[in-house]
Amino acid sequence: MKCLILAAGKGSRLRNRVDCKPLLSVLGVPLIERVIRNSMQGGADDFYIVTGNQKEKVTSFLNILSKRLNVSIKTLENSEWANSENGTSIYKAKNYLTEPFLLLMSDHLFDPSIVKQLLASDLGEGEITLAVDENITNPIIDFEDVTRVRYDNGKIQNIGKELSSYNAFDTGIFYCSPAIFDALDKSSEKGDTSLSGAVRILAKNGKANVLGINGKYWIDIDDPAALKKAEKLLYGKLIKPVDGLISRYINRKFSIGIFTPLLLKIYKGITPNQVTILSFVVGLVSSLYFFLGYAITGALLIQLSSILDGCDGEIARLKHMQSKLGDFVDAILDRYADGFILLGIFYYSLTEIGDKEIFGIYYSSLLIIIISVLAIIGNLMVSYSTAKSTVNFGYRYTRKWIAAGKGRDLRLFLLFLGGILTYFHPIFAFLALFIIAIQTNTIVIWRTFLSWNYFLNKDSLVSNKVKAIIFDFDGTIANTMPFLTELAVRLMTETYDISKNEAKKRYLETTGLAFANQIELIFPNHPNNHEVATTFESRKLEGIFAHSIFSEVIPTLKYFKNKGIKTFICSSTKQEIITKYARLNKIDDLVDGLFGYKSDFRKGAQIDFVLQHYKLQPSEVLFIGDSLKDYDFANDKKVGFIGLSRTFKKMDFQNKGLSCVNRLTDLTKLFNQSEKYFNSFEKVKL
């Protein structure tokens, strides 16, 4: 997607900070680089930058950036920038942009998802779409300078900075057809060379659309006050959803509020890896203080190291410097730092309370050694269990509390508290070690149980118990989901006020249900629902037979037939379609039952029929489906479930703690592994 960025202006209100506004450093990254990176995340990949003021500096920087990001960046000069409005800058790109393109301002920062949503929206011939902020009390807006928008039914009625009646703000993020250039011509003839003038021309013809940003962030950096707001906004985005309790509520307060800004101020060129090393060194020094007997100082340095451990990631995200190598180095140095810290506290405990009676309890040196070794090994094994589970099973621990893998911040905080409390008695340092030993090894034991359970339910299916497998139809047996998704999205965007991207998202979220139920769920009580559902079923019937089964379906069905395992197809697709499709693709003789949708015979009822008619227990049946709704049906009937990563990604299933395979033939491999496992298990019992 081509992207035009206007970067010709001077930015006079920031002249005390920088003589070239596009190169203004925002937390260590030039403003225009942030705009380009954000638009790349949104889907842009071919850039045209209109320059004017300090064109040599801007062009030189962009040439380097183009190579660094491996993206096409072409500069276009607007020699009239000082005496004309922004419309003249847009016009410089007329000969280069002959298809829809993204239009941005070099001084507007924004959430990349706004661009994604905008580019996914429908853009009719001769139209433009402007992303608008409907929050007209947004506190980060400069109300003296912002461009106001009045719209109705998704169409701009008027736009300008002087509007007294308005219901949205112009974010400066546009999706334009080349018609914008003709509108600029007409507006210029009237003496108005601004972009807003061209938008007003299009608005009169009903060709200017709006798209609400739904609370996502954007900010126009025009003066020092706006720059401070932008930096505060970016800092506020640094809290990660995977943060542990201590990181979220304590460490981030200090890292975001004090240390990350301080590090960036002291050395603007600082890198995440440098901060990682700094955190590691502070951890080593904390260990040294425990060895020397200064536990309170050591404890303070432990917490400082823990806070700095968050700063490296914050700086990486702020400066767009995330890398797998950085993550690897961070993990390795964290393990070394933890080991040295625990060794230091072990030595401190041994010298201060070893072979002494305290509060009526004798603390032998052997006890202290055992507890310390358990703490050190347990701490290492927590990380090792995470890595092995990912490598061996492709399974990440996603549950809460002790199995979640979000515990380093808590462990360091416990050691910090133990060290501080040595002010009252040295025993507290050892108690912290004791808690760490219990906590880490409990995590490892619980994770072993989770992995064992995951192995039995996924990588070693209990094939001697599974007597029947139910397959979903669309997306599992039949390669029809791309066709159905395209059809559904087209009908929804033609009938309802919804973008393509949002329509696709909602359709996939509800797939597994009959389309009539999907559409009612997405657009409750809409008068057009029945007509849309009827049209969908009619067009589905016309086109579905042109899409064949997946290549691995027949080998998989034959495998289970030879094993004596019954197979069924259950679906929200109508019965007559299922029957005809199976016959055409020659799989009707390979399954024991074909069940399609009827008003009183939906998926849940179909599963019930299989269980009752074939006298099967839920534990003896496995459901294979490509959507999370399929899991809901299976779970409701207490039937086992394995996801198939076609419509949904593997991670979508794993994030729900569900087993998942990439292809149907992977099921046969799992059953083969299961047989080998149980055969060897039986031999051991004998």
C-alpha positions in Angstrom: 0.0 0.0 0.0 1.3 3.4 -1.0 1.6 6.1 1.6 1.9 9.8 1.2 3.3 11.8 4.1 3.4 15.6 4.3 6.7 16.8 5.8 7.2 20.2 4.2 6.3 22.6 7.1 8.6 24.4 9.4 7.0 23.8 12.8 7.6 27.3 14.1 6.1 26.6 17.6 8.9 24.0 18.2 11.7 26.1 16.8 13.3 26.2 20.3 13.6 22.5 20.3 14.6 21.7 16.7 15.0 23.6 13.3 13.4 20.7 11.4 10.2 19.4 12.8 10.1 15.9 11.1 13.4 15.2 12.7 12.2 16.1 16.2 13.3 13.4 18.6 10.4 11.9 20.5 11.9 9.6 23.2 14.9 8.9 21.1 13.2 8.4 17.7 12.7 11.1 15.0 9.1 12.0 14.6 8.8 11.1 11.0 10.4 7.7 11.7 7.7 7.0 14.2 5.0 7.9 11.7 6.6 5.7 9.0 7.0 2.7 11.4 3.4 3.1 12.7 2.1 3.1 9.1 4.2 0.1 8.2 2.6 -1.8 11.1 -0.8 -0.7 9.7 0.0 -2.1 6.2 1.8 0.6 4.3 5.0 -0.5 2.4 5.8 2.2 -0.3 6.3 5.8 0.9 6.3 9.2 -0.7 7.4 12.0 1.5 6.8 15.6 0.5 9.7 17.8 1.8 10.2 21.6 2.0 11.8 23.2 5.0 15.3 21.7 5.6 14.7 19.4 2.6 18.4 18.3 2.5 18.4 17.1 6.1 15.1 15.3 5.8 16.1 13.7 2.5 19.4 12.5 3.9 17.7 11.0 6.9 15.1 9.3 4.9 17.6 7.8 2.5 19.4 6.2 5.5 16.0 5.1 7.1 15.0 3.5 3.8 18.0 1.2 3.9 17.6 0.5 7.6 13.9 -0.5 7.3 14.3 -2.1 3.9 11.4 -0.1 2.5 10.9 2.2 -0.5 10.9 5.9 0.5 10.8 8.5 -2.3 11.1 12.2 -1.5 9.1 14.9 -3.4 10.0 18.5 -3.1 7.5 21.3 -2.6 9.4 24.5 -3.3 6.2 26.5 -2.5 5.9 25.2 1.0 6.6 28.6 2.7 3.8 30.5 0.9 1.1 27.8 0.4 -1.2 25.5 2.3 -0.8 21.7 2.7 -2.9 21.0 -0.4 0.0 22.0 -2.6 2.2 19.4 -1.0 -0.4 16.6 -1.7 -0.6 17.8 -5.3 3.2 17.1 -5.8 2.4 13.4 -5.7 -0.3 13.4 -8.4 1.8 11.7 -11.0 2.9 8.9 -8.6 -0.4 8.0 -6.9 -2.8 6.6 -9.5 -4.6 4.2 -7.1 -5.9 4.4 -3.5 -3.3 5.5 -1.0 -2.8 6.4 2.6 -2.3 10.1 3.4 -0.6 11.1 6.7 0.9 14.1 8.4 4.5 13.8 9.6 3.7 15.4 12.9 0.7 13.1 13.9 1.4 10.1 16.0 -1.3 7.4 16.1 -2.2 3.8 17.0 -1.2 1.6 14.0 -4.5 -0.3 14.3 -6.2 2.9 13.0 -4.4 2.5 9.7 -5.3 -1.2 9.6 -8.9 -0.5 10.1 -8.9 2.3 7.6 -7.2 0.3 4.9 -9.7 -2.5 5.5 -12.7 -0.3 4.9 -14.6 0.0 1.7 -13.5 2.9 -0.6 -15.8 3.6 -3.4 -14.8 5.2 -6.7 -13.9 8.8 -6.3 -14.1 8.7 -2.5 -11.9 9.4 0.5 -12.3 8.2 4.1 -11.0 10.2 7.1 -10.3 8.6 10.4 -12.1 10.8 13.0 -11.9 11.1 16.8 -15.5 11.2 18.0 -14.4 12.1 21.6 -14.8 15.8 21.4 -13.6 16.2 25.0 -10.4 14.4 24.4 -7.9 16.0 26.9 -4.8 15.5 24.7 -6.3 17.7 21.9 -5.2 21.2 21.3 -8.6 22.8 20.9 -7.2 26.0 19.6 -5.6 24.3 16.6 -7.5 21.1 15.9 -9.5 20.7 12.7 -13.2 20.0 13.4 -15.5 17.7 11.5 -19.3 17.6 11.2 -20.6 14.3 9.8 -23.9 12.5 9.4 -24.6 8.9 8.5 -20.9 8.2 7.9 -20.5 11.2 5.5 -18.7 14.5 6.1 -21.0 17.5 6.0 -18.3 20.1 6.8 -14.7 20.4 7.9 -12.6 23.3 9.2 -10.9 24.7 12.2 -13.5 27.4 12.7 -16.6 25.1 12.8 -18.9 26.0 15.7 -21.1 22.9 15.2 -19.1 19.6 15.0 -19.1 16.1 16.3 -15.6 14.8 15.6 -12.0 15.8 15.1 -9.8 15.3 12.1 -6.9 12.9 13.0 -5.0 13.7 9.8 -5.2 10.0 8.7 -6.9 9.6 5.3 -7.5 6.8 2.9 -7.8 8.5 -0.5 -8.7 7.7 -4.1 -6.9 9.7 -6.8 -10.1 11.9 -6.8 -8.5 13.9 -4.1 -6.3 15.6 -6.8 -9.2 16.7 -8.8 -10.8 18.1 -5.7 -7.6 20.0 -4.9 -7.8 21.5 -8.4 -11.4 22.7 -7.9 -10.6 24.0 -4.5 -7.5 25.8 -5.7 -9.6 27.5 -8.4 -11.7 29.0 -5.6 -8.5 30.3 -3.9 -8.3 27.5 -1.2 -5.2 25.3 -1.5 -5.8 23.5 1.8 -6.6 19.8 2.2 -9.7 20.7 4.1 -10.9 22.7 1.1 -10.6 19.6 -1.2 -12.4 17.6 1.5 -15.3 20.1 1.4 -15.5 19.7 -2.4 -15.8 15.9 -2.1 -18.2 16.2 0.8 -20.7 18.2 -1.3 -20.9 15.2 -3.6 -21.2 12.7 -0.8 -17.8 11.3 -1.5 -16.1 12.0 1.9 -16.6 9.3 4.4 -15.6 9.0 8.1 -14.3 6.1 10.2 -14.4 6.4 13.9 -11.2 5.5 15.7 -13.1 4.1 18.8 -10.9 5.6 21.5 -7.6 4.6 19.9 -4.8 7.2 20.5 -3.6 10.0 18.1 -1.9 13.3 18.8 -0.8 16.3 16.7 2.7 17.4 17.9 2.7 21.1 17.2 4.3 22.6 20.3 6.3 21.7 23.5 3.1 21.0 25.4 1.9 18.5 22.8 5.3 16.9 22.7 5.1 16.3 26.5 1.6 14.8 26.1 2.9 12.6 23.3 5.8 11.3 25.4 3.4 10.7 28.4 1.1 8.8 26.0 3.9 6.6 24.7 5.1 5.9 28.2 1.6 4.9 29.1 1.5 2.2 26.4 4.5 0.4 27.9 2.7 -1.7 30.4 2.5 -5.2 29.0 -0.5 -7.5 29.5 1.9 -10.3 30.6 3.3 -8.2 33.4 3.3 -9.8 36.9 1.7 -8.1 39.8 4.9 -6.6 41.1 5.9 -5.4 37.7 2.5 -3.9 37.0 1.8 -2.1 40.3 5.3 -1.4 41.6 8.2 -1.7 39.2 6.5 0.0 36.2 5.7 3.0 38.4 9.4 3.5 38.9 10.7 2.4 35.5 8.2 4.4 33.5 8.0 7.3 35.9 11.7 7.7 36.7 14.4 5.4 35.3 13.5 5.0 31.6 13.1 8.8 31.1 16.2 9.4 33.1 18.3 6.9 31.1 17.0 8.5 27.8 17.8 11.9 29.1 21.3 11.0 30.3 22.2 9.2 27.0 19.8 9.6 24.1 21.6 6.9 22.1 21.1 4.2 24.8 20.2 0.8 23.6 18.1 -2.0 25.2 21.1 -4.3 25.4 23.1 -1.7 27.3 20.3 -1.4 29.9 20.1 -5.3 30.1 23.8 -5.3 30.9 23.3 -2.5 33.4 20.6 -4.5 35.2 22.9 -7.5 35.2 25.8 -5.6 36.7 23.5 -4.1 39.4 22.4 -7.6 40.2 26.0 -8.8 40.6 26.8 -5.8 42.9 23.8 -6.7 45.0 25.1 -10.2 45.4 28.5 -8.8 46.4 27.0 -6.7 49.2 25.3 -9.8 50.6 28.7 -11.6 50.5 30.2 -8.6 52.4 27.3 -8.7 55.0 25.5 -5.5 53.9 22.1 -7.1 53.4 20.0 -3.9 53.3 22.1 -2.3 50.6 22.1 -5.6 48.7 18.3 -5.7 49.0 17.9 -2.2 47.6 20.1 -3.1 44.7 18.1 -6.3 44.0 15.0 -4.2 43.6 16.8 -1.6 41.5 18.0 -4.5 39.2 14.4 -5.7 38.9 13.2 -2.3 37.9 16.0 -1.9 35.4 15.1 -5.3 34.0 11.8 -3.7 32.8 13.6 -0.6 31.4 15.4 -2.5 28.7 12.1 -3.7 27.2 10.5 -0.3 27.6 13.4 1.4 25.7 13.2 -1.4 23.0 9.5 -0.7 22.5 9.9 3.1 22.6 12.8 3.1 20.1 11.5 0.2 18.0 14.6 -1.9 18.8 12.9 -5.2 19.8 14.9 -8.2 18.6 15.0 -11.9 19.3 18.7 -11.6 20.1 17.9 -9.0 22.7 15.3 -11.2 24.3 17.7 -14.1 24.3 20.5 -12.0 25.9 18.1 -10.6 28.5 16.9 -14.1 29.5 20.5 -15.5 29.8 21.8 -12.6 31.9 18.6 -12.7 34.1 19.4 -16.4 35.0 23.0 -15.5 35.8 22.0 -12.5 37.9 19.4 -14.6 39.8 22.0 -17.3 40.5 24.6 -14.8 41.9 21.9 -13.1 44.0 20.7 -16.3 45.5 24.4 -17.4 46.1 25.0 -14.1 47.9 22.0 -14.5 50.2 22.9 -18.1 50.8 26.4 -17.1 52.0 24.9 -14.3 54.1 22.5 -16.7 55.7 25.2 -19.3 56.3 27.5 -16.9 58.1 24.8 -15.1 60.1 22.5 -17.9 61.3 24.3 -21.1 60.4 24.6 -23.6 63.3 22.7 -21.2 65.6 19.6 -21.6 67.6 17.1 -18.8 66.9 13.7 -18.5 68.5 14.1 -22.1 69.8 14.9 -23.6 66.3 18.4 -24.8 65.5 19.5 -23.8 61.9 22.2 -26.2 60.9 24.5 -25.4 58.1 23.3 -28.4 56.2 19.7 -27.2 56.4 20.7 -23.8 55.0 22.7 -25.5 52.2 19.8 -27.7 51.2 17.2 -24.9 51.2 19.6 -22.6 49.2 20.3 -25.3 46.6 16.6 -26.0 46.2 16.0 -22.2 45.7 18.8 -21.9 43.1 17.8 -25.1 41.2 14.1 -24.3 41.4 14.6 -20.8 40.0 16.5 -22.2 37.1 13.9 -25.0 36.5 11.1 -22.5 36.3 12.7 -21.0 33.2 13.8 -24.4 31.9 10.2 -25.8 32.2 8.9 -22.9 30.1 11.4 -23.5 27.4 11.0 -27.3 27.3 7.3 -27.1 27.2 7.4 -24.7 24.2 10.0 -26.8 22.4 8.6 -30.2 23.1 4.9 -29.6 23.0 4.5 -26.1 21.4 2.6 -25.5 24.6 2.9 -22.3 26.7 1.7 -22.1 30.2 -1.2 -19.6 30.1 -3.0 -20.2 33.3 -2.9 -17.8 36.2 -0.8 -17.7 39.3 2.0 -20.2 39.8 1.8 -21.8 36.3 1.7 -18.6 34.3 5.5 -18.0 34.2 5.2 -14.4 35.4 7.1 -14.8 38.6 10.7 -13.3 38.4 9.5 -9.9 39.6 7.8 -11.5 42.6 10.8 -13.7 43.5 13.2 -10.7 43.4 10.7 -8.7 45.4 10.6 -11.4 48.1 14.4 -11.4 48.2 14.3 -7.6 48.5 11.9 -7.7 51.4 13.9 -10.5 53.1 17.0 -8.3 52.8 15.3 -5.2 54.1 13.9 -7.1 57.1 17.4 -8.1 58.1 17.4 -4.7 59.9 15.4 -6.6 62.5 17.1 -10.0 62.3 19.2 -11.9 59.7 16.7 -14.8 59.8 14.5 -12.9 57.3 17.0 -13.3 54.5 16.9 -17.1 55.0 13.1 -17.1 55.2 13.0 -15.4 51.8 15.3 -18.2 50.4 13.0 -20.7 52.0 9.9 -19.2 50.3 11.6 -19.1 47.0 12.6 -22.7 47.3 9.0 -23.7 48.0 7.5 -21.4 45.4 9.7 -22.3 42.5 9.7 -26.0 43.0 5.9 -26.0 43.5 5.7 -24.3 40.1 7.9 -26.9 38.5 5.9 -29.8 40.0 2.6 -28.2 38.9 3.9 -27.5 35.4 5.1 -31.1 35.2 1.5 -32.2 36.0 0.1 -29.8 33.4 2.6 -31.0 30.7 1.8 -34.6 31.5 -1.9 -33.9 31.2 -1.3 -32.0 28.0 0.8 -34.9 26.6 -1.9 -37.4 27.4 -4.7 -35.3 25.8 -2.8 -34.2 22.8 0.5 -35.8 21.8 -0.5 -39.2 23.2 -4.2 -39.5 22.5 -5.7 -42.3 24.5 -6.5 -44.3 21.4 -7.6 -47.4 23.3 -10.4 -45.3 24.8 -11.4 -43.2 21.7 -14.1 -45.1 19.8 -15.5 -42.3 17.6 -14.3 -39.1 16.0 -16.6 -36.3 15.0 -15.3 -34.0 12.3 -16.6 -30.5 11.6 -17.4 -29.9 7.9 -16.5 -26.4 6.6 -12.8 -25.7 7.1 -12.1 -29.2 8.6 -13.2 -31.6 5.8 -14.2 -29.2 3.1 -11.8 -26.4 1.9 -14.7 -23.9 1.8 -13.9 -21.3 4.5 -12.2 -18.8 2.1 -15.3 -19.0 -0.2 -17.8 -18.7 2.7 -15.8 -15.9 4.4 -15.7 -13.8 1.3 -19.4 -14.4 0.6 -20.3 -13.5 4.2 -18.2 -10.4 4.3 -19.5 -9.2 0.9 -23.1 -9.6 2.1 -22.5 -7.9 5.4 -20.7 -4.9 4.0 -23.4 -4.5 1.3 -26.2 -4.6 3.8 -24.9 -3.2 7.1 -22.7 -0.3 8.2 -19.6 -2.3 8.8 -16.1 -2.4 7.3 -14.6 -5.4 5.6 -12.1 -6.0 8.3 -14.7 -5.9 11.1 -17.1 -8.0 9.1 -14.5 -10.7 8.6 -13.5 -10.6 12.3 -17.0 -11.0 13.5 -17.8 -13.7 11.0 -14.8 -15.8 12.0 -15.5 -15.2 15.7 -18.9 -16.8 15.3 -18.1 -19.5 12.7 -19.3 -22.9 13.7 -22.9 -21.6 14.0 -25.5 -21.6 11.3 -25.2 -18.4 9.3 -28.6 -17.3 10.3 -27.5 -17.5 14.0 -24.3 -15.8 13.2 -25.9 -12.8 11.5 -28.5 -12.5 14.3 -25.6 -12.6 16.9 -23.7 -9.9 15.0 -26.6 -7.6 14.2 -29.3 -8.4 16.8 -32.9 -7.9 15.6 -31.9 -6.2 12.3 -34.8 -6.2 9.8 -32.5 -7.4 7.0 -31.2 -10.5 8.8 -33.6 -13.0 7.3 -33.0 -11.7 3.8 -29.2 -11.8 4.2 -29.3 -15.3 5.7 -31.5 -16.6 2.8 -29.2 -15.0 0.2 -26.2 -16.5 1.9 -27.6 -20.0 1.8 -28.7 -19.6 -1.8 -25.3 -18.5 -3.0 -23.6 -21.1 -0.8 -25.6 -23.8 -2.5 -24.5 -22.4 -5.9 -20.8 -22.2 -5.2 -19.8 -24.7 -2.5 -19.5 -27.7 -4.8 -16.7 -26.0 -6.7 -14.5 -26.3 -3.6 -13.1 -29.7 -2.9 -12.1 -31.5 0.3 -8.6 -31.1 1.7 -6.1 -33.6 0.3 -5.5 -35.3 3.6 -9.1 -36.1 4.3 -9.4 -39.4 2.5 -6.1 -40.9 4.0 -7.2 -39.8 7.5 -10.7 -41.3 7.2 -9.2 -44.6 5.8 -6.8 -44.7 8.7 -9.5 -44.5 11.3 -11.7 -46.9 9.4 -8.9 -49.5 9.4 -8.5 -48.9 13.2 -12.1 -49.6 13.8 -12.8 -46.1 15.0 -16.1 -44.7 13.9 -16.1 -41.4 12.1 -18.9 -38.8 11.7 -19.3 -35.4 10.1 -21.4 -32.9 12.0 -22.1 -29.4 10.6 -24.1 -26.2 10.6 -24.3 -26.6 6.8 -27.6 -28.0 5.6 -28.1 -31.7 5.4 -28.8 -31.8 1.6 -25.5 -30.0 0.9 -23.5 -32.3 3.2 -24.9 -35.4 1.6 -24.4 -34.3 -2.0 -20.9 -32.9 -1.2 -19.8 -36.1 0.4 -21.0 -38.2 -2.5 -19.3 -36.0 -5.1 -16.0 -36.1 -3.2 -16.4 -39.9 -2.5 -16.2 -39.8 1.2 -19.7 -40.9 2.0 -18.6 -44.6 2.3 -15.7 -43.7 4.5 -17.8 -42.2 7.4 -20.4 -43.8 9.7 -22.7 -40.8 9.7 -23.3 -37.5 7.9 -25.3 -35.0 9.9 -26.2 -31.5 8.6 -28.2 -28.6 9.8 -32.0 -28.8 10.3 -34.1 -26.5 12.4 -34.4 -29.0 15.2 -31.1 -30.8 14.6 -28.2 -28.5 15.2 -24.6 -29.4 16.2 -25.4 -30.0 19.8 -28.3 -32.3 18.9 -26.1 -34.0 16.3 -23.4 -34.8 19.0 -26.2 -36.1 21.3 -27.5 -38.4 18.5 -24.0 -39.9 18.0 -23.6 -40.5 21.8 -27.0 -42.0 22.2 -27.5 -43.9 19.0 -24.0 -45.5 19.1 -24.1 -46.0 22.9 -20.9 -44.0 23.4 -19.6 -42.2 26.5 -18.4 -38.6 26.1 -14.9 -39.7 27.1 -14.9 -42.1 24.1 -15.6 -39.4 21.6 -13.3 -36.8 20.1 -14.4 -33.7 18.2 -12.2 -32.2 15.5 -13.0 -28.6 14.5 -11.4 -25.5 13.1 -13.1 -22.8 15.2 -13.5 -21.9 18.9 -17.3 -22.3 18.6 -16.7 -25.9 17.7 -15.0 -26.3 21.1 -18.0 -24.7 22.8 -20.3 -27.4 21.2 -17.9 -30.2 22.2 -17.3 -28.8 25.7 -21.0 -28.5 26.3 -21.4 -32.2 25.7 -18.2 -33.1 27.7 -16.7 -34.5 24.5 -12.9 -34.2 23.9 -11.7 -31.6 21.5 -8.7 -31.0 19.2 -8.5 -27.8 17.2 -7.4 -27.7 13.6 -5.3 -24.5 12.8 -6.8 -23.5 9.5 -9.4 -20.8 10.1 -7.9 -19.9 13.5 -4.2 -19.9 14.3 -2.6 -22.5 16.5 -2.0 -19.9 19.2 -5.7 -19.0 19.3 -6.4 -22.5 20.5 -3.4 -22.8 22.7 -4.3 -19.5 24.5 -7.5 -21.2 25.5 -5.5 -24.2 26.8 -6.7 -26.4 23.9 -4.9 -29.0 22.0 -4.3 -28.2 18.3 -2.9 -29.8 15.1 -1.9 -28.3 11.8 -3.3 -31.0 9.5 -5.7 -34.0 9.8 -2.8 -36.4 9.1 -1.2 -35.1 12.3 -4.1 -37.0 14.1 -2.8 -40.3 12.7 0.7 -39.5 14.0 -0.7 -38.8 17.4 -2.7 -42.0 17.5 0.5 -43.9 16.4 2.4 -42.3 19.2 -0.4 -43.2 21.6 -0.3 -46.8 20.6 3.5 -47.0 21.1 3.1 -45.3 24.5 0.4 -47.6 25.8 2.1 -50.7 24.4 5.3 -49.8 26.3 3.2 -48.9 29.4 1.5 -52.3 29.3 4.9 -54.1 29.0 6.1 -52.2 32.1 3.1 -53.3 34.0 3.6 -56.9 33.1 
